[in-house]
Amino acid sequence: QVNAVSSSCFNILRMLRKIFRWIPTETRKTVTQALVTSRLDYGNTLYTGTTVKLQKRLQRIQNASARLILDIPRHSHISGHLRDLHWLP
């Protein structure tokens, strides 16, 4: 389940990256929440018993989404930006 969600979310993020440079931040946030975060939230109760490795994979999706929304470089710290978006790290 986590592998399928991870794969689909990263594919969506790759497609969105191509058009997001011309879209305002609030619109980026709305689109990302509709297409990516909703997929993570759908199976939220199933993720409680997962391994640390799978939890880190889900966290990478959330981090990549925040970086795409806020146009943050890949190697910069993300936890403060997650708080700005009101997302739990």
N, CA, C and O atoms as a CHARMM CRD file, in Angstrom:
* protein
*
  356
    1    1 GLN  N      0.82200  -1.19400   0.00000 PROA 1      0.00000
    2    1 GLN  CA     0.00000   0.00000   0.00000 PROA 1      0.00000
    3    1 GLN  C      0.86800   1.26100   0.00000 PROA 1      0.00000
    4    1 GLN  O      0.64200   2.16600  -0.80300 PROA 1      0.00000
    5    2 VAL  N      1.84200   1.32400   0.88000 PROA 2      0.00000
    6    2 VAL  CA     2.70300   2.50200   0.96900 PROA 2      0.00000
    7    2 VAL  C      3.51200   2.67900  -0.31200 PROA 2      0.00000
    8    2 VAL  O      3.70500   3.80500  -0.77200 PROA 2      0.00000
    9    3 ASN  N      3.98000   1.59200  -0.88400 PROA 3      0.00000
   10    3 ASN  CA     4.75200   1.69000  -2.12500 PROA 3      0.00000
   11    3 ASN  C      3.90700   2.24900  -3.25900 PROA 3      0.00000
   12    3 ASN  O      4.38700   3.06700  -4.04400 PROA 3      0.00000
   13    4 ALA  N      2.66300   1.81900  -3.35400 PROA 4      0.00000
   14    4 ALA  CA     1.77500   2.30800  -4.41400 PROA 4      0.00000
   15    4 ALA  C      1.45900   3.78700  -4.22000 PROA 4      0.00000
   16    4 ALA  O      1.47100   4.55800  -5.18000 PROA 4      0.00000
   17    5 VAL  N      1.17700   4.18200  -2.98700 PROA 5      0.00000
   18    5 VAL  CA     0.88500   5.58800  -2.69100 PROA 5      0.00000
   19    5 VAL  C      2.11500   6.44200  -2.95900 PROA 5      0.00000
   20    5 VAL  O      2.01600   7.51800  -3.54800 PROA 5      0.00000
   21    6 SER  N      3.26100   5.96300  -2.52900 PROA 6      0.00000
   22    6 SER  CA     4.50600   6.70200  -2.73400 PROA 6      0.00000
   23    6 SER  C      4.78400   6.90800  -4.21800 PROA 6      0.00000
   24    6 SER  O      5.11900   8.01300  -4.64500 PROA 6      0.00000
   25    7 SER  N      4.64700   5.87100  -4.98300 PROA 7      0.00000
   26    7 SER  CA     4.90000   5.95900  -6.41800 PROA 7      0.00000
   27    7 SER  C      3.94800   6.93100  -7.10300 PROA 7      0.00000
   28    7 SER  O      4.37600   7.75800  -7.90800 PROA 7      0.00000
   29    8 SER  N      2.66100   6.83600  -6.78900 PROA 8      0.00000
   30    8 SER  CA     1.69700   7.73000  -7.43900 PROA 8      0.00000
   31    8 SER  C      1.89800   9.18100  -7.01200 PROA 8      0.00000
   32    8 SER  O      1.77000  10.08900  -7.83300 PROA 8      0.00000
   33    9 CYS  N      2.20900   9.40700  -5.74400 PROA 9      0.00000
   34    9 CYS  CA     2.42400  10.77900  -5.26500 PROA 9      0.00000
   35    9 CYS  C      3.65600  11.40600  -5.91100 PROA 9      0.00000
   36    9 CYS  O      3.61500  12.56400  -6.32600 PROA 9      0.00000
   37   10 PHE  N      4.74300  10.65800  -6.00000 PROA 10     0.00000
   38   10 PHE  CA     5.94500  11.20900  -6.62500 PROA 10     0.00000
   39   10 PHE  C      5.74200  11.45900  -8.11700 PROA 10     0.00000
   40   10 PHE  O      6.29200  12.41400  -8.66700 PROA 10     0.00000
   41   11 ASN  N      4.95700  10.60800  -8.77300 PROA 11     0.00000
   42   11 ASN  CA     4.64100  10.85700 -10.18200 PROA 11     0.00000
   43   11 ASN  C      3.83400  12.13900 -10.35000 PROA 11     0.00000
   44   11 ASN  O      4.07700  12.91400 -11.27500 PROA 11     0.00000
   45   12 ILE  N      2.88400  12.35800  -9.46500 PROA 12     0.00000
   46   12 ILE  CA     2.08500  13.58900  -9.50900 PROA 12     0.00000
   47   12 ILE  C      2.97400  14.79800  -9.26400 PROA 12     0.00000
   48   12 ILE  O      2.85800  15.80300  -9.96600 PROA 12     0.00000
   49   13 LEU  N      3.86000  14.71400  -8.27800 PROA 13     0.00000
   50   13 LEU  CA     4.76000  15.83000  -7.98100 PROA 13     0.00000
   51   13 LEU  C      5.67600  16.13900  -9.16100 PROA 13     0.00000
   52   13 LEU  O      5.95900  17.30400  -9.43900 PROA 13     0.00000
   53   14 ARG  N      6.14100  15.10000  -9.85600 PROA 14     0.00000
   54   14 ARG  CA     6.97200  15.32000 -11.04100 PROA 14     0.00000
   55   14 ARG  C      6.21000  16.07300 -12.12400 PROA 14     0.00000
   56   14 ARG  O      6.75700  16.96900 -12.76700 PROA 14     0.00000
   57   15 MET  N      4.95200  15.70900 -12.32300 PROA 15     0.00000
   58   15 MET  CA     4.14600  16.40200 -13.33600 PROA 15     0.00000
   59   15 MET  C      3.85800  17.84600 -12.93000 PROA 15     0.00000
   60   15 MET  O      3.89500  18.75300 -13.76100 PROA 15     0.00000
   61   16 LEU  N      3.57000  18.04800 -11.64200 PROA 16     0.00000
   62   16 LEU  CA     3.25200  19.39600 -11.16500 PROA 16     0.00000
   63   16 LEU  C      4.45700  20.32400 -11.23300 PROA 16     0.00000
   64   16 LEU  O      4.30700  21.52600 -11.45200 PROA 16     0.00000
   65   17 ARG  N      5.63800  19.77600 -11.05000 PROA 17     0.00000
   66   17 ARG  CA     6.85700  20.59100 -11.07600 PROA 17     0.00000
   67   17 ARG  C      6.99600  21.34400 -12.40200 PROA 17     0.00000
   68   17 ARG  O      7.52400  22.45500 -12.43500 PROA 17     0.00000
   69   18 LYS  N      6.53000  20.74700 -13.47600 PROA 18     0.00000
   70   18 LYS  CA     6.65300  21.35700 -14.79900 PROA 18     0.00000
   71   18 LYS  C      5.81200  22.61500 -14.95000 PROA 18     0.00000
   72   18 LYS  O      6.17500  23.51200 -15.71200 PROA 18     0.00000
   73   19 ILE  N      4.68800  22.69300 -14.23300 PROA 19     0.00000
   74   19 ILE  CA     3.79100  23.84800 -14.40500 PROA 19     0.00000
   75   19 ILE  C      3.80600  24.80400 -13.22000 PROA 19     0.00000
   76   19 ILE  O      3.30100  25.92100 -13.33100 PROA 19     0.00000
   77   20 PHE  N      4.37100  24.39400 -12.09000 PROA 20     0.00000
   78   20 PHE  CA     4.25600  25.19900 -10.87400 PROA 20     0.00000
   79   20 PHE  C      5.04700  26.49600 -10.89600 PROA 20     0.00000
   80   20 PHE  O      4.74900  27.39400 -10.10800 PROA 20     0.00000
   81   21 ARG  N      6.02100  26.63000 -11.74600 PROA 21     0.00000
   82   21 ARG  CA     6.80000  27.87400 -11.71400 PROA 21     0.00000
   83   21 ARG  C      5.96500  29.07800 -12.13900 PROA 21     0.00000
   84   21 ARG  O      6.34200  30.21600 -11.85900 PROA 21     0.00000
   85   22 TRP  N      4.84700  28.84800 -12.80500 PROA 22     0.00000
   86   22 TRP  CA     3.98600  29.94700 -13.25300 PROA 22     0.00000
   87   22 TRP  C      2.73200  30.10300 -12.39900 PROA 22     0.00000
   88   22 TRP  O      1.86100  30.90900 -12.72400 PROA 22     0.00000
   89   23 ILE  N      2.63100  29.34200 -11.31400 PROA 23     0.00000
   90   23 ILE  CA     1.42100  29.34400 -10.48500 PROA 23     0.00000
   91   23 ILE  C      1.73900  29.96200  -9.12700 PROA 23     0.00000
   92   23 ILE  O      2.79200  29.67900  -8.55500 PROA 23     0.00000
   93   24 PRO  N      0.83100  30.81400  -8.59200 PROA 24     0.00000
   94   24 PRO  CA     1.04800  31.41600  -7.26600 PROA 24     0.00000
   95   24 PRO  C      1.09200  30.36000  -6.15200 PROA 24     0.00000
   96   24 PRO  O      0.57200  29.25500  -6.30500 PROA 24     0.00000
   97   25 THR  N      1.71700  30.72300  -5.04400 PROA 25     0.00000
   98   25 THR  CA     1.93800  29.79000  -3.93700 PROA 25     0.00000
   99   25 THR  C      0.64000  29.22300  -3.37200 PROA 25     0.00000
  100   25 THR  O      0.55800  28.02200  -3.11200 PROA 25     0.00000
  101   26 GLU  N     -0.36900  30.05900  -3.17900 PROA 26     0.00000
  102   26 GLU  CA    -1.63200  29.56700  -2.61300 PROA 26     0.00000
  103   26 GLU  C     -2.28600  28.54200  -3.53000 PROA 26     0.00000
  104   26 GLU  O     -2.85900  27.55900  -3.06000 PROA 26     0.00000
  105   27 THR  N     -2.20300  28.76600  -4.81600 PROA 27     0.00000
  106   27 THR  CA    -2.76400  27.80700  -5.77300 PROA 27     0.00000
  107   27 THR  C     -1.96000  26.51800  -5.76200 PROA 27     0.00000
  108   27 THR  O     -2.52400  25.42900  -5.87200 PROA 27     0.00000
  109   28 ARG  N     -0.64500  26.63700  -5.63000 PROA 28     0.00000
  110   28 ARG  CA     0.21100  25.45000  -5.52100 PROA 28     0.00000
  111   28 ARG  C     -0.20900  24.60700  -4.32500 PROA 28     0.00000
  112   28 ARG  O     -0.31500  23.38400  -4.41200 PROA 28     0.00000
  113   29 LYS  N     -0.44600  25.29300  -3.20200 PROA 29     0.00000
  114   29 LYS  CA    -0.82400  24.58900  -1.98000 PROA 29     0.00000
  115   29 LYS  C     -2.15000  23.86000  -2.16400 PROA 29     0.00000
  116   29 LYS  O     -2.28800  22.70500  -1.76000 PROA 29     0.00000
  117   30 THR  N     -3.11800  24.52700  -2.77000 PROA 30     0.00000
  118   30 THR  CA    -4.43200  23.92300  -2.97700 PROA 30     0.00000
  119   30 THR  C     -4.35100  22.70400  -3.88700 PROA 30     0.00000
  120   30 THR  O     -4.93600  21.66100  -3.59200 PROA 30     0.00000
  121   31 VAL  N     -3.63000  22.83700  -4.98500 PROA 31     0.00000
  122   31 VAL  CA    -3.50900  21.73100  -5.94100 PROA 31     0.00000
  123   31 VAL  C     -2.77100  20.55400  -5.30600 PROA 31     0.00000
  124   31 VAL  O     -3.16600  19.40200  -5.48900 PROA 31     0.00000
  125   32 THR  N     -1.71000  20.83600  -4.56800 PROA 32     0.00000
  126   32 THR  CA    -0.94400  19.76500  -3.93000 PROA 32     0.00000
  127   32 THR  C     -1.77200  19.06000  -2.87000 PROA 32     0.00000
  128   32 THR  O     -1.71200  17.83600  -2.75000 PROA 32     0.00000
  129   33 GLN  N     -2.54100  19.81300  -2.10300 PROA 33     0.00000
  130   33 GLN  CA    -3.38900  19.18400  -1.09600 PROA 33     0.00000
  131   33 GLN  C     -4.46500  18.32100  -1.74400 PROA 33     0.00000
  132   33 GLN  O     -4.81700  17.26500  -1.22000 PROA 33     0.00000
  133   34 ALA  N     -4.98400  18.76800  -2.87700 PROA 34     0.00000
  134   34 ALA  CA    -6.02400  17.99600  -3.55700 PROA 34     0.00000
  135   34 ALA  C     -5.47700  16.71200  -4.17000 PROA 34     0.00000
  136   34 ALA  O     -6.13100  15.67000  -4.11400 PROA 34     0.00000
  137   35 LEU  N     -4.28900  16.77900  -4.75200 PROA 35     0.00000
  138   35 LEU  CA    -3.77900  15.63400  -5.50500 PROA 35     0.00000
  139   35 LEU  C     -2.82200  14.73300  -4.73200 PROA 35     0.00000
  140   35 LEU  O     -2.75700  13.53400  -5.00100 PROA 35     0.00000
  141   36 VAL  N     -2.08200  15.28600  -3.78200 PROA 36     0.00000
  142   36 VAL  CA    -1.06200  14.49100  -3.08800 PROA 36     0.00000
  143   36 VAL  C     -1.45000  14.22700  -1.63500 PROA 36     0.00000
  144   36 VAL  O     -1.51300  13.07400  -1.20800 PROA 36     0.00000
  145   37 THR  N     -1.70800  15.28100  -0.88400 PROA 37     0.00000
  146   37 THR  CA    -2.00600  15.12200   0.54000 PROA 37     0.00000
  147   37 THR  C     -3.26500  14.29500   0.76500 PROA 37     0.00000
  148   37 THR  O     -3.35100  13.54500   1.73700 PROA 37     0.00000
  149   38 SER  N     -4.23500  14.42700  -0.12400 PROA 38     0.00000
  150   38 SER  CA    -5.46200  13.63800   0.01000 PROA 38     0.00000
  151   38 SER  C     -5.16600  12.14100  -0.09600 PROA 38     0.00000
  152   38 SER  O     -5.80700  11.33600   0.58000 PROA 38     0.00000
  153   39 ARG  N     -4.20300  11.76200  -0.93700 PROA 39     0.00000
  154   39 ARG  CA    -3.81800  10.35200  -1.05400 PROA 39     0.00000
  155   39 ARG  C     -3.14800   9.85700   0.22600 PROA 39     0.00000
  156   39 ARG  O     -3.35000   8.71400   0.63600 PROA 39     0.00000
  157   40 LEU  N     -2.35300  10.71800   0.85200 PROA 40     0.00000
  158   40 LEU  CA    -1.71300  10.33200   2.10900 PROA 40     0.00000
  159   40 LEU  C     -2.75100  10.21400   3.22100 PROA 40     0.00000
  160   40 LEU  O     -2.68200   9.29900   4.04100 PROA 40     0.00000
  161   41 ASP  N     -3.70100  11.12700   3.25100 PROA 41     0.00000
  162   41 ASP  CA    -4.71400  11.12500   4.30300 PROA 41     0.00000
  163   41 ASP  C     -5.70300   9.97100   4.16500 PROA 41     0.00000
  164   41 ASP  O     -6.24600   9.49500   5.16100 PROA 41     0.00000
  165   42 TYR  N     -5.93700   9.52200   2.93300 PROA 42     0.00000
  166   42 TYR  CA    -6.91800   8.46600   2.69100 PROA 42     0.00000
  167   42 TYR  C     -6.56200   7.18800   3.45600 PROA 42     0.00000
  168   42 TYR  O     -7.44100   6.56300   4.05000 PROA 42     0.00000
  169   43 GLY  N     -5.32100   6.80300   3.45000 PROA 43     0.00000
  170   43 GLY  CA    -4.90400   5.58200   4.13400 PROA 43     0.00000
  171   43 GLY  C     -4.23300   5.84300   5.46400 PROA 43     0.00000
  172   43 GLY  O     -3.44800   5.02000   5.93400 PROA 43     0.00000
  173   44 ASN  N     -4.52500   6.96100   6.06800 PROA 44     0.00000
  174   44 ASN  CA    -3.84600   7.40300   7.28400 PROA 44     0.00000
  175   44 ASN  C     -3.90000   6.36900   8.40900 PROA 44     0.00000
  176   44 ASN  O     -2.90000   6.15900   9.09400 PROA 44     0.00000
  177   45 THR  N     -5.03300   5.73000   8.60800 PROA 45     0.00000
  178   45 THR  CA    -5.14800   4.77300   9.70900 PROA 45     0.00000
  179   45 THR  C     -4.33500   3.50600   9.45300 PROA 45     0.00000
  180   45 THR  O     -3.95300   2.81300  10.39600 PROA 45     0.00000
  181   46 LEU  N     -4.07300   3.20300   8.19600 PROA 46     0.00000
  182   46 LEU  CA    -3.28800   2.00500   7.88000 PROA 46     0.00000
  183   46 LEU  C     -1.80400   2.19100   8.16500 PROA 46     0.00000
  184   46 LEU  O     -1.07400   1.21100   8.31000 PROA 46     0.00000
  185   47 TYR  N     -1.35600   3.43000   8.24500 PROA 47     0.00000
  186   47 TYR  CA     0.06800   3.71000   8.38500 PROA 47     0.00000
  187   47 TYR  C      0.56300   3.62700   9.82400 PROA 47     0.00000
  188   47 TYR  O      1.76600   3.75000  10.05500 PROA 47     0.00000
  189   48 THR  N     -0.31100   3.42400  10.78700 PROA 48     0.00000
  190   48 THR  CA     0.12100   3.43600  12.18500 PROA 48     0.00000
  191   48 THR  C      1.02000   2.25500  12.53200 PROA 48     0.00000
  192   48 THR  O      1.89500   2.39300  13.38700 PROA 48     0.00000
  193   49 GLY  N      0.83800   1.11700  11.90500 PROA 49     0.00000
  194   49 GLY  CA     1.64100  -0.05200  12.23800 PROA 49     0.00000
  195   49 GLY  C      2.78400  -0.30700  11.27500 PROA 49     0.00000
  196   49 GLY  O      3.33600  -1.40700  11.25300 PROA 49     0.00000
  197   50 THR  N      3.14700   0.67600  10.48800 PROA 50     0.00000
  198   50 THR  CA     4.19100   0.46700   9.48400 PROA 50     0.00000
  199   50 THR  C      5.58600   0.58800  10.09000 PROA 50     0.00000
  200   50 THR  O      5.76100   1.08200  11.20400 PROA 50     0.00000
  201   51 THR  N      6.55200   0.13300   9.34200 PROA 51     0.00000
  202   51 THR  CA     7.93800   0.20400   9.79800 PROA 51     0.00000
  203   51 THR  C      8.45800   1.63800   9.68500 PROA 51     0.00000
  204   51 THR  O      7.85000   2.48700   9.03400 PROA 51     0.00000
  205   52 VAL  N      9.57600   1.88100  10.32500 PROA 52     0.00000
  206   52 VAL  CA    10.20100   3.20300  10.28100 PROA 52     0.00000
  207   52 VAL  C     10.59600   3.55100   8.84900 PROA 52     0.00000
  208   52 VAL  O     10.49000   4.70600   8.43600 PROA 52     0.00000
  209   53 LYS  N     11.04600   2.56300   8.09900 PROA 53     0.00000
  210   53 LYS  CA    11.44900   2.78500   6.71200 PROA 53     0.00000
  211   53 LYS  C     10.27300   3.30400   5.87400 PROA 53     0.00000
  212   53 LYS  O     10.43200   4.23900   5.09000 PROA 53     0.00000
  213   54 LEU  N      9.10600   2.69800   6.04100 PROA 54     0.00000
  214   54 LEU  CA     7.93100   3.13800   5.28600 PROA 54     0.00000
  215   54 LEU  C      7.43600   4.50400   5.75900 PROA 54     0.00000
  216   54 LEU  O      6.95700   5.30500   4.95600 PROA 54     0.00000
  217   55 GLN  N      7.55100   4.76800   7.05800 PROA 55     0.00000
  218   55 GLN  CA     7.16800   6.08200   7.57300 PROA 55     0.00000
  219   55 GLN  C      8.07500   7.16800   7.01300 PROA 55     0.00000
  220   55 GLN  O      7.61400   8.26800   6.71100 PROA 55     0.00000
  221   56 LYS  N      9.35600   6.86800   6.87300 PROA 56     0.00000
  222   56 LYS  CA    10.28800   7.83800   6.28600 PROA 56     0.00000
  223   56 LYS  C      9.95200   8.09700   4.82700 PROA 56     0.00000
  224   56 LYS  O     10.10100   9.21900   4.34300 PROA 56     0.00000
  225   57 ARG  N      9.50200   7.06900   4.12500 PROA 57     0.00000
  226   57 ARG  CA     9.10800   7.24400   2.72800 PROA 57     0.00000
  227   57 ARG  C      7.90000   8.18500   2.62700 PROA 57     0.00000
  228   57 ARG  O      7.85100   9.04400   1.74600 PROA 57     0.00000
  229   58 LEU  N      6.93700   8.02100   3.52500 PROA 58     0.00000
  230   58 LEU  CA     5.77300   8.91400   3.53900 PROA 58     0.00000
  231   58 LEU  C      6.18600  10.33800   3.90300 PROA 58     0.00000
  232   58 LEU  O      5.64900  11.30100   3.35500 PROA 58     0.00000
  233   59 GLN  N      7.13200  10.47300   4.82000 PROA 59     0.00000
  234   59 GLN  CA     7.63000  11.79100   5.20200 PROA 59     0.00000
  235   59 GLN  C      8.33900  12.45800   4.02900 PROA 59     0.00000
  236   59 GLN  O      8.24400  13.67300   3.86000 PROA 59     0.00000
  237   60 ARG  N      9.04200  11.68200   3.22500 PROA 60     0.00000
  238   60 ARG  CA     9.70700  12.23700   2.03900 PROA 60     0.00000
  239   60 ARG  C      8.69400  12.81700   1.05600 PROA 60     0.00000
  240   60 ARG  O      8.96600  13.82500   0.40400 PROA 60     0.00000
  241   61 ILE  N      7.53200  12.18600   0.95000 PROA 61     0.00000
  242   61 ILE  CA     6.48000  12.71500   0.07300 PROA 61     0.00000
  243   61 ILE  C      6.01600  14.06700   0.58900 PROA 61     0.00000
  244   61 ILE  O      5.86500  15.01800  -0.17800 PROA 61     0.00000
  245   62 GLN  N      5.79000  14.14300   1.89600 PROA 62     0.00000
  246   62 GLN  CA     5.34400  15.40600   2.48500 PROA 62     0.00000
  247   62 GLN  C      6.41500  16.48400   2.32700 PROA 62     0.00000
  248   62 GLN  O      6.09400  17.63000   2.01300 PROA 62     0.00000
  249   63 ASN  N      7.66600  16.13600   2.53700 PROA 63     0.00000
  250   63 ASN  CA     8.75700  17.10200   2.38400 PROA 63     0.00000
  251   63 ASN  C      8.87200  17.58000   0.94300 PROA 63     0.00000
  252   63 ASN  O      9.05000  18.77200   0.69100 PROA 63     0.00000
  253   64 ALA  N      8.77100  16.65300   0.00300 PROA 64     0.00000
  254   64 ALA  CA     8.85500  17.02300  -1.41500 PROA 64     0.00000
  255   64 ALA  C      7.69000  17.92300  -1.80900 PROA 64     0.00000
  256   64 ALA  O      7.85800  18.84300  -2.61100 PROA 64     0.00000
  257   65 SER  N      6.51900  17.66400  -1.25200 PROA 65     0.00000
  258   65 SER  CA     5.35500  18.50900  -1.52900 PROA 65     0.00000
  259   65 SER  C      5.57700  19.92400  -1.01200 PROA 65     0.00000
  260   65 SER  O      5.27700  20.89700  -1.70500 PROA 65     0.00000
  261   66 ALA  N      6.10000  20.04000   0.20300 PROA 66     0.00000
  262   66 ALA  CA     6.36100  21.36200   0.77900 PROA 66     0.00000
  263   66 ALA  C      7.42000  22.10500  -0.02600 PROA 66     0.00000
  264   66 ALA  O      7.29400  23.30800  -0.25800 PROA 66     0.00000
  265   67 ARG  N      8.45500  21.40100  -0.45000 PROA 67     0.00000
  266   67 ARG  CA     9.49800  22.04000  -1.26000 PROA 67     0.00000
  267   67 ARG  C      8.94700  22.54300  -2.58600 PROA 67     0.00000
  268   67 ARG  O      9.33600  23.60800  -3.06500 PROA 67     0.00000
  269   68 LEU  N      8.04800  21.78000  -3.17000 PROA 68     0.00000
  270   68 LEU  CA     7.45600  22.17800  -4.44000 PROA 68     0.00000
  271   68 LEU  C      6.54100  23.38500  -4.26200 PROA 68     0.00000
  272   68 LEU  O      6.55800  24.30500  -5.08000 PROA 68     0.00000
  273   69 ILE  N      5.75000  23.38600  -3.20500 PROA 69     0.00000
  274   69 ILE  CA     4.82400  24.49400  -2.95900 PROA 69     0.00000
  275   69 ILE  C      5.58100  25.79100  -2.71400 PROA 69     0.00000
  276   69 ILE  O      5.26100  26.82400  -3.30400 PROA 69     0.00000
  277   70 LEU  N      6.58500  25.73700  -1.84200 PROA 70     0.00000
  278   70 LEU  CA     7.28600  26.94400  -1.41400 PROA 70     0.00000
  279   70 LEU  C      8.54500  27.23900  -2.22500 PROA 70     0.00000
  280   70 LEU  O      9.23800  28.22000  -1.95800 PROA 70     0.00000
  281   71 ASP  N      8.84100  26.40300  -3.20300 PROA 71     0.00000
  282   71 ASP  CA    10.01200  26.56600  -4.07000 PROA 71     0.00000
  283   71 ASP  C     11.30400  26.62400  -3.24800 PROA 71     0.00000
  284   71 ASP  O     12.09200  27.56500  -3.35400 PROA 71     0.00000
  285   72 ILE  N     11.49100  25.59500  -2.43400 PROA 72     0.00000
  286   72 ILE  CA    12.64100  25.48600  -1.53900 PROA 72     0.00000
  287   72 ILE  C     13.66500  24.54800  -2.17500 PROA 72     0.00000
  288   72 ILE  O     13.28500  23.51100  -2.72000 PROA 72     0.00000
  289   73 PRO  N     14.96000  24.88800  -2.11900 PROA 73     0.00000
  290   73 PRO  CA    15.98400  23.98700  -2.65700 PROA 73     0.00000
  291   73 PRO  C     15.96200  22.62500  -1.95600 PROA 73     0.00000
  292   73 PRO  O     15.55700  22.51700  -0.79900 PROA 73     0.00000
  293   74 ARG  N     16.39100  21.61700  -2.65700 PROA 74     0.00000
  294   74 ARG  CA    16.28900  20.24200  -2.18600 PROA 74     0.00000
  295   74 ARG  C     17.04000  19.97200  -0.88000 PROA 74     0.00000
  296   74 ARG  O     16.55500  19.19700  -0.05500 PROA 74     0.00000
  297   75 HSD  N     18.18700  20.57400  -0.67100 PROA 75     0.00000
  298   75 HSD  CA    19.00400  20.24200   0.49600 PROA 75     0.00000
  299   75 HSD  C     18.85000  21.22000   1.65800 PROA 75     0.00000
  300   75 HSD  O     19.63900  21.16300   2.60100 PROA 75     0.00000
  301   76 SER  N     17.87400  22.10700   1.62400 PROA 76     0.00000
  302   76 SER  CA    17.67100  22.99700   2.76500 PROA 76     0.00000
  303   76 SER  C     16.71500  22.35500   3.77500 PROA 76     0.00000
  304   76 SER  O     15.95900  21.43900   3.45000 PROA 76     0.00000
  305   77 HSD  N     16.77300  22.86000   4.99700 PROA 77     0.00000
  306   77 HSD  CA    15.94500  22.31700   6.07300 PROA 77     0.00000
  307   77 HSD  C     14.47400  22.58600   5.77900 PROA 77     0.00000
  308   77 HSD  O     14.11800  23.62300   5.22000 PROA 77     0.00000
  309   78 ILE  N     13.62900  21.63900   6.16200 PROA 78     0.00000
  310   78 ILE  CA    12.22500  21.71000   5.77600 PROA 78     0.00000
  311   78 ILE  C     11.27200  21.83100   6.96500 PROA 78     0.00000
  312   78 ILE  O     10.12800  22.24500   6.78000 PROA 78     0.00000
  313   79 SER  N     11.70600  21.48300   8.18100 PROA 79     0.00000
  314   79 SER  CA    10.77900  21.40400   9.31000 PROA 79     0.00000
  315   79 SER  C     10.10600  22.74400   9.61500 PROA 79     0.00000
  316   79 SER  O      8.91600  22.77200   9.92700 PROA 79     0.00000
  317   80 GLY  N     10.83200  23.83200   9.53300 PROA 80     0.00000
  318   80 GLY  CA    10.22000  25.14300   9.76700 PROA 80     0.00000
  319   80 GLY  C      9.18300  25.48400   8.71200 PROA 80     0.00000
  320   80 GLY  O      8.16800  26.11400   9.00600 PROA 80     0.00000
  321   81 HSD  N      9.44100  25.06900   7.49300 PROA 81     0.00000
  322   81 HSD  CA     8.50400  25.33100   6.40300 PROA 81     0.00000
  323   81 HSD  C      7.24800  24.47500   6.53500 PROA 81     0.00000
  324   81 HSD  O      6.15900  24.90400   6.15300 PROA 81     0.00000
  325   82 LEU  N      7.39600  23.26800   7.07600 PROA 82     0.00000
  326   82 LEU  CA     6.21900  22.43200   7.32100 PROA 82     0.00000
  327   82 LEU  C      5.30500  23.09500   8.33900 PROA 82     0.00000
  328   82 LEU  O      4.08100  23.04000   8.21800 PROA 82     0.00000
  329   83 ARG  N      5.91200  23.72700   9.34900 PROA 83     0.00000
  330   83 ARG  CA     5.10500  24.45100  10.33900 PROA 83     0.00000
  331   83 ARG  C      4.41000  25.64700   9.69900 PROA 83     0.00000
  332   83 ARG  O      3.26700  25.95300  10.03900 PROA 83     0.00000
  333   84 ASP  N      5.08800  26.32600   8.77500 PROA 84     0.00000
  334   84 ASP  CA     4.47200  27.45500   8.07400 PROA 84     0.00000
  335   84 ASP  C      3.24400  27.02100   7.28000 PROA 84     0.00000
  336   84 ASP  O      2.27800  27.77400   7.15500 PROA 84     0.00000
  337   85 LEU  N      3.29000  25.81000   6.74800 PROA 85     0.00000
  338   85 LEU  CA     2.15500  25.27700   5.99100 PROA 85     0.00000
  339   85 LEU  C      1.09800  24.65200   6.90400 PROA 85     0.00000
  340   85 LEU  O      0.05000  24.20900   6.43400 PROA 85     0.00000
  341   86 HSD  N      1.37900  24.61800   8.21800 PROA 86     0.00000
  342   86 HSD  CA     0.51200  23.99200   9.22200 PROA 86     0.00000
  343   86 HSD  C      0.39800  22.49000   8.98800 PROA 86     0.00000
  344   86 HSD  O     -0.66600  21.90300   9.17900 PROA 86     0.00000
  345   87 TRP  N      1.50700  21.87400   8.57200 PROA 87     0.00000
  346   87 TRP  CA     1.58000  20.43200   8.39000 PROA 87     0.00000
  347   87 TRP  C      2.42400  19.85800   9.51400 PROA 87     0.00000
  348   87 TRP  O      3.41100  20.46800   9.92500 PROA 87     0.00000
  349   88 LEU  N      2.05100  18.70800  10.00700 PROA 88     0.00000
  350   88 LEU  CA     2.84500  18.05900  11.04600 PROA 88     0.00000
  351   88 LEU  C      4.07700  17.41300  10.42600 PROA 88     0.00000
  352   88 LEU  O      3.96800  16.72800   9.40900 PROA 88     0.00000
  353   89 PRO  N      5.25900  17.62200  11.02800 PROA 89     0.00000
  354   89 PRO  CA     6.47200  16.98000  10.49200 PROA 89     0.00000
  355   89 PRO  C      6.50800  15.49500  10.80600 PROA 89     0.00000
  356   89 PRO  O      7.45700  14.80800  10.42900 PROA 89     0.00000
